[in-house]
Amino acid sequence: MVAPYCDAVDLNLGCPQGIARKGHYGAFLQEDQELIYKLINNLHKNLPIPVTAKIRILETKEDTLAYAKNVLSAGASILTVHGRRREQKGHLTGVADWGYIRYLRENLPKETVIFANGNILQYGDIEKCLEVTGADAVMSAEGNLSDPSVFAAPPPVGKEGREYWRGRDGKGGYRVDAVFRRYMDILHKYALEHEPPKRRSLFIVGDDESWLHDTEARDGDHEEGPVRKKLKQDSANKRSTSPNIVAVRPHLFHLLRHFISRHTDIRDTLARTSPSDMDGMEKVLEMVEKRVAQGLIDYERTDGKSIEEEPVPKPKSQDKEPPKDEGANNDIEPEDDPDSSVATVKACKRPWWIAQPIIRPLPKEALAKGSIKLSKKDKKKQAQEQAATSTTSSTVAIPTTETVNGKAEGNGHTQKVEDELPISDEKDGSVSEPPIDPMAPGLTKDALVSG
Ligand SMILES: Cc1cc2nc3c(=O)[nH]c(=O)nc-3n(C[C@H](O)[C@H](O)[C@H](O)COP(=O)(O)O)c2cc1C
C-alpha cells in the first residue's frame, strides 16, 4: 500500500507498549523468531522497495546476535538496534547499552548496515555513539523532541549569532526561543501553507529593549481571564484540525519542559491554549521570547551570576539517598555511579533559556524516590531468582511497576509522581501533554512513547 510513496518500509520490532502486547506486535514478537522471519521475508520478496527492521536488545549479547542474524537473513537491508530491553520503558527506561550494538558490529558481516539507537541527548553524543558502537548511523527520538537542535553543530566561539548562546563557562546551546520560532515558522509555511508572521530580529543583549516593555502589559493581561477569552475569539476562525497542528502543543511541552517548570505562568498559558489554536501558540512564543530576553539581560547585568543565584532545581531523584545495595560499592561518587543520573544531569544542564534534553532518573533512583515499586509478581520473581542458583533464563530481570492513577506507592506510603515520564499506551504513538497541577512547581505527569 505504501510502497509507491516511500523509499523503504521499516518494521518496528521495538515497541514495548501494552497495546503492542495486546495486539501481538512490536517487541512482543521477539519470542516468535519464526514469525519475525516470515514477516520480513514476505516483505523482502514481494515489495519493490527494501525492508528494514528495528529491534530491541535481548537479555544477552549472544541472544541479541542470533536475533539480528534472523532479521538479516530474512532480508532486512538495514538493522536498527535500540540498546534497551523490552522492559526498559517509562520509569525503567534507564540507559541504552551501546556495548550490545558494538558486539553486533563485531560479529556480523562487515557489510551489514547497522543504525544505533538510544542515549542521544546532546550534539556530541552522535559522534560518541558512532565511535563506541561502530554503527553506520544513529537514530534519535526523545532527545530530538526536547532539543530539536540536537543535530545542529554549534557555531565557532565568537560566531554565536542570535540563535546560539554561549555562557562564560564556554558551555552553550541553541536558545529555546530560537528553536520555538523556527518550529512555528515551519508550521506556518508547510503545515498551514502561508507565510509566517513577520518577526523582529531575535533579541540579543545590546538591542533596543523597548519592545520588551511595550508588550509587558499585554502579556501580563493575557495571564488573566478576559484577554484570554478575547484571544480565543480572535483566533477561533484560524484553528486547524490538521494532525500537524494538533501535535504542536505536546511537542511544546517537551521543548519547554525545563523552561516551564521555572516559568509556571507560561506553563499555565500553554496548558490553557487550545491544541489547534496557532494564534495562542504565537502568544506563548511571545511570552517565551520576552522571558528569554530578560534572562539574557540579567545574565549580562550580573556578570553571569544570575543563574548561580537561581536555585537549580535538584532532580527529584537526588532528594533521597538511594538505598544501599548489599555487596555494592556504596562509597562510589554519584557522578561515577552508572546507576546515577547525576553525571548526565551535570553534563547536559544549561541555563533555562537553552534547549536541553530531559534527563530521566534511572530505575534505582526512581525506586529510591518511591515513584515506582516492584509489582507483587516481580517481587515473587525476584525472590525466586535469588533462590535459584541458575540464571540462564532469557526472561527479564528488570521489574514492571505498579502505578495507579498517576500515583505510585513506595516506601510504605503513597507518593505523587512528579517530574517523571511514565509510559503511555497511546495507540497512535503520540506524545500527550501533561495534565497541569496548579499547585505543583513543575509538570506533574507526562507521557512518552518509546518504541
Ligand atoms: C513519541 C515517540 C514515538 C515513537 N514512535 C516510534 C515508531 O513509530 N516506530 C519506532 O520504531 N519507534 C518509535 N519510537 C521509538 C524511538 O524510535 C526510539 O527507539 C526510542 O525512543 C529510543 O531512542 P531515543 O533514546 O533516541 O529516544 C518512538 C519514540 C517516541 C519518543
The ligand as a MOL file (V3000), in Angstrom:
LIG
                    3D

  0  0  0     0  0            999 V3000
M  V30 BEGIN CTAB
M  V30 COUNTS 31 33 0 0 0
M  V30 BEGIN ATOM
M  V30 1 C 6.9710 9.9200 20.6150 0
M  V30 2 C 7.7020 8.7070 20.1560 0
M  V30 3 C 7.1650 7.9430 19.1230 0
M  V30 4 C 7.8310 6.8040 18.6760 0
M  V30 5 N 7.3150 6.0870 17.6350 0
M  V30 6 C 8.0410 5.0710 17.1140 0
M  V30 7 C 7.6000 4.3940 15.9500 0
M  V30 8 O 6.5420 4.6900 15.4000 0
M  V30 9 N 8.3740 3.4010 15.4440 0
M  V30 10 C 9.5570 3.0400 16.0310 0
M  V30 11 O 10.2560 2.1550 15.5290 0
M  V30 12 N 9.9710 3.6420 17.1670 0
M  V30 13 C 9.2710 4.6570 17.6960 0
M  V30 14 N 9.7050 5.2950 18.8250 0
M  V30 15 C 10.8990 4.8210 19.4890 0
M  V30 16 C 12.1320 5.5160 19.0120 0
M  V30 17 O 12.3290 5.3030 17.6310 0
M  V30 18 C 13.3790 5.0600 19.7640 0
M  V30 19 O 13.6120 3.6960 19.5070 0
M  V30 20 C 13.3250 5.2370 21.2520 0
M  V30 21 O 12.6490 6.4180 21.6290 0
M  V30 22 C 14.7330 5.2460 21.8370 0
M  V30 23 O 15.5400 6.1960 21.2300 0
M  V30 24 P 15.8510 7.5920 21.9320 0
M  V30 25 O 16.6600 7.2780 23.1800 0
M  V30 26 O 16.6170 8.3700 20.9110 0
M  V30 27 O 14.5300 8.2210 22.2620 0
M  V30 28 C 9.0540 6.4140 19.2890 0
M  V30 29 C 9.5610 7.1860 20.3320 0
M  V30 30 C 8.9080 8.3230 20.7670 0
M  V30 31 C 9.5090 9.1400 21.8870 0
M  V30 END ATOM
M  V30 BEGIN BOND
M  V30 1 1 1 2
M  V30 2 1 2 3
M  V30 3 2 2 30
M  V30 4 2 3 4
M  V30 5 1 4 5
M  V30 6 1 4 28
M  V30 7 2 5 6
M  V30 8 1 6 7
M  V30 9 1 6 13
M  V30 10 2 7 8
M  V30 11 1 7 9
M  V30 12 1 9 10
M  V30 13 2 10 11
M  V30 14 1 10 12
M  V30 15 2 12 13
M  V30 16 1 13 14
M  V30 17 1 14 15
M  V30 18 1 14 28
M  V30 19 1 15 16
M  V30 20 1 16 17
M  V30 21 1 16 18
M  V30 22 1 18 19
M  V30 23 1 18 20
M  V30 24 1 20 21
M  V30 25 1 20 22
M  V30 26 1 22 23
M  V30 27 1 23 24
M  V30 28 2 24 25
M  V30 29 1 24 26
M  V30 30 1 24 27
M  V30 31 2 28 29
M  V30 32 1 29 30
M  V30 33 1 30 31
M  V30 END BOND
M  V30 END CTAB
M  END
